[in-house]
Amino acid sequence: MLTPRISRISLLLFYLLLSADSSNGSPSPNSKSRTSSVFPLFKLREKSRFWSETVLRTGFDDLESTKPGSADILNYTKAGNIGSFLNLLEVDSMYLPVPVNFIFIGFEGKGNKEFKLNADELERWFTKIDHIFEHTRIPTIGETLTPFYKISVDRGHNTHMPLVSHINYNFSVHAIELDEKVTSIFENAISMLGRKDDISSSSSSRNDEKGIWQVDVDMISFLFTSLVEYLKLEDAYNVFILNPKRDIKMVTYGYRRGLSSSEIKFLHENKALQTKILQSGNVPDSVLDLGNIKRPLYEKHPMAKFSWTIADETDTIDWYNRCFDALKNVEKLYQGKDIANVIQTKILKILNSQNDDMKLSVETALKSGNFDGFHADCLTDTWIGNQRWAFVDLTAGGPFSWGPSVGGEGVRTDKSLPNVGKTIGAVTEISEDEAEDRLQEAIQEKFSVFGDSDHHAIDILLAEIDVYELFAFKHCKGRRVKLALCEELDERMQDLKGELQSYEGEQYEEQHKRKAIEALKRMEEWNLFSDTHEDSQNYTVARDIFLSHLGETLWSSLRHIISPSLADGAFHYYEKIFFQLFFVTQEKVGHIKKLPVDLKSLTDGLSSLVLPSQKAQFSTELLPLSEDSALAMAFSVARRAAAVPLLLVNGTYRKTVRSYLDSAILQHQIKKLKEHASLKGSHASGRSTLEVPIFWFIHSDALLIDKHYQAKALSDMVIVAQSEPSSWESHLQCNGEPLLWDLRRPTKAALAAVAEHIAGLVPLHLVYNEAHETAIEDWIWSAGCNPFSITSQGWKISQFQHDTIARSYVITTLEESIQLMNSAIHRLVMEQTSKQTFKVFKAHESELLNKHRYVVSIWRRISSIMGELRYTDALRQLHTLEDATKSFSDYVNTTIASLHPIHCTMQRKVEVELDMTTIPAFLVVALALWFLLKGRKPKPKIN
């Protein structure tokens, strides 16, 4: 029975051998932990691109190789990790090109104050505009406004997506200066389409220069739309900057859609006019029928950081001739008509339109005779059109103001926009007498410091030079018409030069000589009084101030209109949007048509939020509280009251008690209604259909959402409150008057809330600010008849908002694709390389690079398509991008999984080194074995 003993001896021998070698053994190099390499992110901001040729393999030869050689294995092991070996870098920024046209009208020297904008100074200032900035998101807005109406934003909110996105906008600015014939068309249009704002004044004649005038923005919009179509500028965003010459009969004017308050009052009191309108027939849709004429200004947008084009008369002559004839027809239409006829024509045009959002208000007011809910729009000098254009008129003056009544930030004031008259005009209009007075004031102020004490003549000369230099810089430099006083000062400066040169003699002290020499050098560098060519004319401080202010205004148009911030959230593209309308009433209603809601206008408005490549579906359901105790309980729990302090526009303090629905409580209660399967509001499975539950609460008493809102977008539903008051005084004001809300028609607020729910659109005055790390307010561009503007009752979706909705879907998919790609690449970076894994990895390398290249090619394709504003084509790429990104990520996981069994296999190798101690060790072991295994003599047994 020697087997157990031999087993024990073998283990002992193995142990002794290891013990003998333990003092000289060393760990294997492969057992060292390797630190992961840190790779730079490829922003490529300077190149304005999101790919790098060093990252992408350009051909199949780079992706496929034959038998791996020793050099390939060496490069693989030296790389340290798979991500480094493949040159795959995480994406930090992706750039989407955005073409923009800034179109200047009245800046060729024939507009207001004959101001001429030169190409070099425009480029000098406008290239300072940030042409690349990140897409941003706004954290969740607080449920209630603070007592001073400042928007409350939750900074500590856990965001669904990064507030500062990986996606960057790369703006290509093309400045276009139109000729004086185009300027004359807009000047004539403003004059012909203008009418008195207050028709109840003592003199309402067109020859009356006093008072404020209103220009019909619906009519003048035809000019902007036709000009964009004529020059073929539809493939870019267009911002018009107007500087028309001021009409002496219209000192102050603004733009308005519809009727003014005085005209509404006149119509309300004139029953005969109401009857006449209801009995009248149709009127032409538009007297400004310009036909279909086109003369492209360029074949393709320059897509450069900044470019400048001057359109001459030959580029616009056809458009000018047609507009001139059309305006003559307008003049004939209104010629000899009194106020009643003008109002009748305007109302009939609204009634005969097919999808005018004012039609319902006008029809209801005329048929009922109650005009309480028919409110006038604000008078503004900025406007966002229904197509891809907006304008700002620098000549129009109010002063205009809008925003919160008390305490708000970024409100629109009379100093919010640059003013040619108050900056450039203030310099150029100074008369000879005013110039002499200002020169005398400057001299007295300068020499008053000398007092009665004695001063050297050189000091007095230098003081005189200082006065002339400052005066010339302010009032002589850059003037179109030279002042006679400036010529006299030029002659005086020549005399002063001669006096200073006389100080070069030896009889004067050294310090006086030095002062004279320095003054002469300074005067030689001047060019304050000499005539200069207009193209190389020096720029005054006033011009620089004006241009810097204008640049800031146009930059804000990029941030608020073209690429606004979106709400926090992931907004995906769905092929079908299913609007579920739940009308919650106090009592049972026999039929849905008996509801005080215009379903056609509501469904038309909701359909306008759907892109051409999407389909809209609707379902309606009546939910009377009297028959549903669970829903009635949810309503009662969410309904609350609050004492709200108000400080009105006129300074009056008022405390009101408001009844409102707490959106958070109501959302929680509705979720608890398990038995109402239709109230769950969950999204349909997959990405084919998005369900949008809209709970429309109809109440008799005044009812709001979260104290101040008519509608609110929540994470899984939209809540709307409708009540009886027709003239609710809101916390907002316009031109010193409170903005009144018709709580009977919350369609505008409902559309804004639904747009936020499905695509993240927020009001135009909100934008994320990186310096404050939260949202800030700027109310300048809260204009136009869209759901996100406060200055108009209209709720038409502009093409700007359509594009923003589509861009929101694209950016969400791109953002998720970047995050998933970065996560996969990070896993490759963390995966170490070794000789043992090389062969297995080579089997996956080609497919891995192919999948990565395919994703990047889709990124490129989407970026190119977005630069041409072909959003429908870009949306078609989203599902492909999602599948390709997921395929790459899954294959990365598969590749790493195939390498892990090799990593987990222990490569053990015992190395025995022979030295002076090895032989004695073997002898000791042999002796021990001999002692244990030697045979023993049998002992005799003695009984």
Stockholm file with secondary structure:
# STOCKHOLM 1.0

chainA/1-943         MLTPRISRISLLLFYLLLSADSSNGSPSPNSKSRTSSVFPLFKLREKSRFWSETVLRTGFDDLESTKPGSADILNYTKAGNIGSFLNLLEVDSMYLPVPVNFIFIGFEGKGNKEFKLNADELERWFTKIDHIFEHTRIPTIGETLTPFYKISVDRGHNTHMPLVSHINYNFSVHAIELDEKVTSIFENAISMLGRKDDISSSSSSRNDEKGIWQVDVDMISFLFTSLVEYLKLEDAYNVFILNPKRDIKMVTYGYRRGLSSSEIKFLHENKALQTKILQSGNVPDSVLDLGNIKRPLYEKHPMAKFSWTIADETDTIDWYNRCFDALKNVEKLYQGKDIANVIQTKILKILNSQNDDMKLSVETALKSGNFDGFHADCLTDTWIGNQRWAFVDLTAGGPFSWGPSVGGEGVRTDKSLPNVGKTIGAVTEISEDEAEDRLQEAIQEKFSVFGDSDHHAIDILLAEIDVYELFAFKHCKGRRVKLALCEELDERMQDLKGELQSYEGEQYEEQHKRKAIEALKRMEEWNLFSDTHEDSQNYTVARDIFLSHLGETLWSSLRHIISPSLADGAFHYYEKIFFQLFFVTQEKVGHIKKLPVDLKSLTDGLSSLVLPSQKAQFSTELLPLSEDSALAMAFSVARRAAAVPLLLVNGTYRKTVRSYLDSAILQHQIKKLKEHASLKGSHASGRSTLEVPIFWFIHSDALLIDKHYQAKALSDMVIVAQSEPSSWESHLQCNGEPLLWDLRRPTKAALAAVAEHIAGLVPLHLVYNEAHETAIEDWIWSAGCNPFSITSQGWKISQFQHDTIARSYVITTLEESIQLMNSAIHRLVMEQTSKQTFKVFKAHESELLNKHRYVVSIWRRISSIMGELRYTDALRQLHTLEDATKSFSDYVNTTIASLHPIHCTMQRKVEVELDMTTIPAFLVVALALWFLLKGRKPKPKIN
#=GR chainA/1-943 SS CCHHHHHHHHHHHHHHHHHHHTTTCCCCGGGSCCCCCCCCCCCCTTTTCSCCTTTSCCSHHHHCCSSCCHHHHHHHHHHCBHHHHTTCCCCCCEEEEEEEEEEEESCBSSSGGGCBCCHHHHHHHHTTSCCEEEEEEECCBCSSCCTTCCCCBCTTCCCSSCSEEEEEEEEEEEEEECCHHHHHHHHHHHHHHEEESCTTSSCCCTTCCSSEEEEEHHHHHHHHHHHHHHTTCTTSEEEEEECCCCCTTCSEEEEESSCCHHHHHHHHHCHHHHHHHHHCCCCCSCSCCCCSCCCCSCSSCCCSSEEEEECCHHHHHHHHHHHHHHHHHHHHHHTTCCHHHHHHHHHHHHHTCSSCTTHHHHHHHHHHCCCTTCCCCCCBSEEECSSSEEEEESSCCSCCCEEESSSCSSCBCTTSSCCTTTTHHHHHTCCHHHHHHHHHHHHHHHHTTTTTSCCCHHHHHHHHHHHHHHHHHHHTTTCSSCCHHHHHHHHHHHHHHHHHHGGGSTTSCHHHHHHHHHHHHHHHTCCSSSCCCGGGCCCCHHHHHHHHHHHHHHHHHIIIIISCCEESSCCCCCSEEEEEEEEEESSCCSCGGGSSSCHHHHHHHHHTTSCTTSEEEEEEEEEEGGGCHHHHHHHHHHEEEEEEEEECTTSCEEEEEEEEECHHHHHHHHHTCTTCGGGCCCCCSTTSEEEEEEEEEECSSCCEETTTBSEEECSSCEEEEECSCSSEEEEEEETTEEEEECTTCTHHHHHHHHHHHHHCCCCTTEEEETTTTEEEECCTTCCSSSTTCSSCSCCCCCHHHHHHHHHHHHHHHHHHHHHHHHHHHHHHHHSBCCHHHHHHHHHHHHHHHHHHHHHHHHHHHHHHHHHTTCHHHHHHTHHHHHHHHHHHHHHHHHHHHHHHHHHHSCCCCCCCCCCTTHHHHHHHHHHHHHHHHCCCCCCCCCC
#=GC SS_cons         CCHHHHHHHHHHHHHHHHHHHTTTCCCCGGGSCCCCCCCCCCCCTTTTCSCCTTTSCCSHHHHCCSSCCHHHHHHHHHHCBHHHHTTCCCCCCEEEEEEEEEEEESCBSSSGGGCBCCHHHHHHHHTTSCCEEEEEEECCBCSSCCTTCCCCBCTTCCCSSCSEEEEEEEEEEEEEECCHHHHHHHHHHHHHHEEESCTTSSCCCTTCCSSEEEEEHHHHHHHHHHHHHHTTCTTSEEEEEECCCCCTTCSEEEEESSCCHHHHHHHHHCHHHHHHHHHCCCCCSCSCCCCSCCCCSCSSCCCSSEEEEECCHHHHHHHHHHHHHHHHHHHHHHTTCCHHHHHHHHHHHHHTCSSCTTHHHHHHHHHHCCCTTCCCCCCBSEEECSSSEEEEESSCCSCCCEEESSSCSSCBCTTSSCCTTTTHHHHHTCCHHHHHHHHHHHHHHHHTTTTTSCCCHHHHHHHHHHHHHHHHHHHTTTCSSCCHHHHHHHHHHHHHHHHHHGGGSTTSCHHHHHHHHHHHHHHHTCCSSSCCCGGGCCCCHHHHHHHHHHHHHHHHHIIIIISCCEESSCCCCCSEEEEEEEEEESSCCSCGGGSSSCHHHHHHHHHTTSCTTSEEEEEEEEEEGGGCHHHHHHHHHHEEEEEEEEECTTSCEEEEEEEEECHHHHHHHHHTCTTCGGGCCCCCSTTSEEEEEEEEEECSSCCEETTTBSEEECSSCEEEEECSCSSEEEEEEETTEEEEECTTCTHHHHHHHHHHHHHCCCCTTEEEETTTTEEEECCTTCCSSSTTCSSCSCCCCCHHHHHHHHHHHHHHHHHHHHHHHHHHHHHHHHSBCCHHHHHHHHHHHHHHHHHHHHHHHHHHHHHHHHHTTCHHHHHHTHHHHHHHHHHHHHHHHHHHHHHHHHHHSCCCCCCCCCCTTHHHHHHHHHHHHHHHHCCCCCCCCCC
//
